[in-house]
Amino acid sequence: MIDRRVCVAPMMDYTDRHCRYLLRLVSPGALLYTEMVTAQALAHGDPERLLAFDGAEHPVALQLGGSDPKLLAAAAKLGAARGYDEINLNVGCPSDRVQSGRFGACLMAAPGLVADCVRAMREAVAVPVTVKCRIGIDDHDDYDFFARFVSTVRDAGVGTFIVHARKAYLQGLSPRENREVPPLRYEVPQRLKRENPDLEVVLNGGLRSVGDVGEWLPGFDGVMLGRQVWQEPWLLAQLHRAFVDPSWQPLARHEIVERYAVYAEARLAEGHRLSSLLRPVQGLYSGVAGSRSWRRYLSEEGVRPGAGVSVLRSSLRVFDVAA
């Protein structure tokens, strides 16, 4: 069984393996999702590079994009073989690039195809196969449309739906606008859970604080947060204490930096770029006096010729100066 009470959303260009490793240092239990990886890329690219992760990231889920059942089954098999705890199908991203490949949110208009995809994936792997979707698309935004989609996919064996409580506009809005412009309608996934108590429903969209989660988590099996966690990783530690284990004591932030530096050193030796390794840690001290100076130090020192992991370790002196 996977604990989905607190999840971190799959975010393109954000939830790479470095980000996930940092977040695991902050929270021992949050379910972490990869960036979306397309089944096509896995079929024709380098699976080792696309699927690599550190064992410390568990529990970690692989999100796949695609609409070809055979390709998705093969991709799911690759992910499960590499140790991912869950395989998730993206039926929520509204970007033009995703639509051109006929996957993402546009698939909500083809529930039968989604059912064929997840059925093939489930036959290929033993780990859970889940779906992340919206509550509707364009003018197809009534509850019956959403419920029919869920029912069709559920009949293919999916028992967990992560629901972004906004519809998606397939034309006219950027991906960012699609995360902000369509109104949040928490009552839609709330009704789904109420009418299907045995279905696992995770709420996504607009949750930014411990208070937000405290208000909505009781009505669902879990919550999923996205960019707020990127901007403020420490929120995950607060959520773990508030809703998972009140007796748990998080690492101090400086200890997280020190442990992440050890990880970063190993990745640098493998050829990863320092700039990619420094990005996820930038928000760790969000809200703490001196955090702006700390971020500036990382940004300026991290691009100097010959810069290495010592930048991370020496950055902590900023707070001594601020004090």
N, C-alpha and C positions, 0 to 999 in steps of 0.2 A: 504494500500500500504506500502511495506517495502522499505526503502531507502537503496539501495545496493551500493551506490557510494564508500564507504570504508568498506571492510569486513576483518575479521581476520579468516584465514584458520583453519579448523579442524586439530589438530595435536596430534597424540597419545603421551601420557605421558607429554603433555604440556598444552593444553587448557582445563584443568580441571576447576571445579567451582571456585577455588581460583584464578587461573590465570584470568579467565573471570571477576571476581569481581574487581580485580586490574585494568584491562584494561578499565572497565567501569568508574572507577574513573579518568582515563586519558582522555577518550573520551566519550562524552555523546551520540554519534550517531552511532559509528561503529557497524556493524552487526557482532555479535560474534557467532562462531560455536563451538559446543562441540567436544570433542574427538569422534571418531567413536564408536558407541555402536551397537553390533550385535543384530539382531532380535532374534537369538537363545538364547543369554544371557538374554534378557528381558523375553523370554518365560519360561526359567528355573531358572532364578536368582531372585534377589531382585530389582524390578523396583524402589522402593523408593530410594535405595542407588545409583543405576545407573543413575537415572534421576534427582536427587535433584539439585536445583539451587536456588539462591537468586533472589527475585523479582527485585532487582536493576539491574540485568544483562540485562534486556530487552533493545533493541531487541536481542533475542538469538535464534539460530536455532539448532535443534537436527539433527546430522548426523547419519544415520543408515547404517548398512552393512548387506547384505543378498541377497538371490536370490529366496526365497520362497514367492510368492505373499501373501499367507494367513498369514504367520508369520510376514511379513513386514507390512501388513495392521493392524495386532493386535499391533505391536510395534508403528506404527505411531499413532494409537488411544491412546495408553498410553501416548505418548509424547504430543499430543495435549491436552489431559485431564489435564496434569500437567502444561500447559500454554506456551509451546514453540510456538514461532511466525512462525516457518517454519519447515518443515521436509525435509531433504536432503538425497538423496540416493548416496552412495559412489560407483562410477563406475570409480575410478581413482587410487586406491591404488594397487601397483604391488607386495606387499610382498608375499612370499611363503605361509605364514600362512593364509593370506586372500584368496589366490587362492585355497588353499586346501578346503576351505569352499564354493568355487565357487561364490565368489563375489569380488568386486573391479574391477580393470582394465580389467580383463579377460572377464567381461560381455560385453565389447564393441564388442566382436565377436558374441554376442547373443542379438541383439537389440530387437527382438521380445519378449524375456523373460523380458528384462528391461521394455518394454512397458507394459507387463502384470503386472509387479511389481508395477509400478507407477500408473497404472490404479486402481489397488486394493487399494493402499494407498490413492489415491485421493477420492475414494468412501468412505473411512473410516473416513476422516477428512475434516474440512472446511478450515484449514490453507493451505497456499501454499505448494505444493510438488515440489521440485527442484532436479536437477541432477548435480553432479560434476563429470567431466570426463576428459580424456586426448584427444589429437587430433588423436591418433591411437595407435596401439599395434604391436610390432615386425615389420614384413614386410607389415602389413596393415596400411600404413601411408600416402596414397594419399588422396587428398581432397574429392574425391568421397566416399571413405569408411567412412570418418568422417561425411560428409553431409547425407549419407544414415542412419547412426546411429541416428543423431539428428532428421531427418525427421520422422523416425519410432517412436521414443520416443515422439516427439512433437505431433504426431497424437493421442497419448494416453492422451494428455491434459497438458503436461508440457510446460510451457512458459518461464522458466528460466533455463539457462545452465551456470554453472561455469566451465570455460575451462582452464585447465592447459595446456599451449601452448607448451608442449613437448609430444612426444609419450612415451609409457612405454615399456620396455623390460620385458617380463614375465619370462625370464630365464637369468641367467648370471650376473645380476646386483643386488646389494643390494638396499633397498628402498632409502637410501641416494644417492647412485650413480644414481638412476633413477630420482632424483631431480636435478642432476647436469650434467650427461654425455650426454643424448640426447639433441641435440641443441634446443634452443628456436625458435619457428616459429610463431611469433605473427601474421604473415600475414594470417594464417589459421583461427583462430577465428575472425580476422578482416574481412576476406571475408565472413564468416558466417553472421556476423552482417550486412555487406553491402548488402548481397543478401536477408536477412530476417530482415528488419528494425523493424518489430513489435515484433521480438523475443528479450527477455532480455538476454544479454550476458555479463558475468562478466569475466574479464581477470585475470588469475592467473599464477604465475611463473616468477621468476627472478626480481621482482619489489622490490627495496630496499631503495628508497629515494623519497623525495618530487619531485625531478626532474624527476625520472622515471615515477611516477604517472602522473605528469603534461604532459609528452610526450604522454602517451597512454590512459589516461582516456577519453579524448574527443571522441575517436572512439568507446567507449563501454558504457554500462550502469553502470558499476562499476568496481572496481579492488579488488583483494584479495591478502593480504600479509600474509606470514607465519612466518618463523623463524626469520626474521629481526625484527618483532614486539616483539617476545619473548626476543631477545637480546637487543632491544632498544624500550621499551614500549612508551617512550616519543614521538616517531615518530607518534603515533596515534594522539596526540594533535596537532602536526604540520600539519598533513593531514586534520584534521577537520577544522582548521583555513584556510588552503589554498584552500580547495575545497568544504566545506560545509557552514561554517559560519565565514566570516572574522572578524566579530565583537565579536565573542566569546572569553572569557578570561578563560584560563585553571586554575585549582587549582595549586598553587605552589607545587613543589615536596614534600616539607616537610609536607604540608597539606595532600597530598595523603598518605604519610606514616602514619600520625596520624589517618586518617579515616580508612585505611586498618588495623591498629592495633586494632581498635574497632571491626571490622569484625573478625579478627583473634582471638580475645579474646572469642567471641561467639562460634566460631568453635572449639576452644580448649576445651571449656566447654562441647561440644558435643562428644569429643573423637578424634578429628582430630589431626594429628601429627604436632608438631611445624615445623619440617623439610619440610613438604609438604607446609606449609603456608609461609615459608620464601623463597622458591624457586622462585616464580613468581616475587618477588620484586627485585631480585638481579640486574637486568639490568636497573632499573629506573633512576639511575644517570649516565648511560653510556655517556661518553664524557665529564663529569664534573670533574674538578680537585678534587681529593680525592676519586673518585669512587672506585678505587681498594682497598683502605684502608677500605672503607665502606663495600664492599663485603666480605673482609677478616674478618672484625669484626662480621658480621652476621654469617659467616660460623663457626668461632671459638667459639663465645659466644652461638650460637644456639644449640650446642651439649653438653654444660656443664650440669651436673646433676641439675635438678630443673629449667632449663631455661624456660622462659615464654615470653609473649608478651612484657615484659619490654625490651627485647633485641632490638625490633624494635624501641621503643621510645628512648632508650639510644644511639642507633646507630647514630643518627643525630649529636651527639657531635663530631663525627669524622670530620665533615666539619668545626666546630668551630676551632678545632685544626689545620686543614689544612690551614685555613684562617690566 
